[in-house]
Amino acid sequence: MTSWRDFTPDDVQAMFDGVFGLGLDAALDMLGKRKEFYPFGFEARAGEAVVVGSDPGLGDHPESQAVLELLYEGARSRKDDIDAVAFVCDVRLGSGSDAVRIDLEHRDSHALQLSPR
């Protein structure tokens, strides 16, 4: 079976592993405490990870897609400063259970979507 690691450069894997781990840990912590969370991200910039969030100004309970769109827009506006990014969101599976989806992107055009179990 082919893995994304088979065709992804080692430096990109290392960045993905870093922002993925931070995103997953934060998501699982929030799910454990609050049972849900709004989308957020981690950006790798010059060797450091920075957490990012957004508020679309739609009240106390905005749609998650609106929050994600604002996160995407923010990352696009900072693209020259970002080496890699993880966008993390709470999703509902067809079975009704919660899951975490993490979208990873690297400045060298590598992208990956993971839903760890």
Secondary structure, DSSP 8 states (H G I E B T S, - for coil): ---GGGSS-HHHHHHHHHHHHHHHHHHHHHHHHHS----EEEEEETTEEEEE----SS-SS--HHHHHHHHHHHHHHTTTT-SEEEEEEEEE-TTS-EEEEEEEEETTS-EEEE---
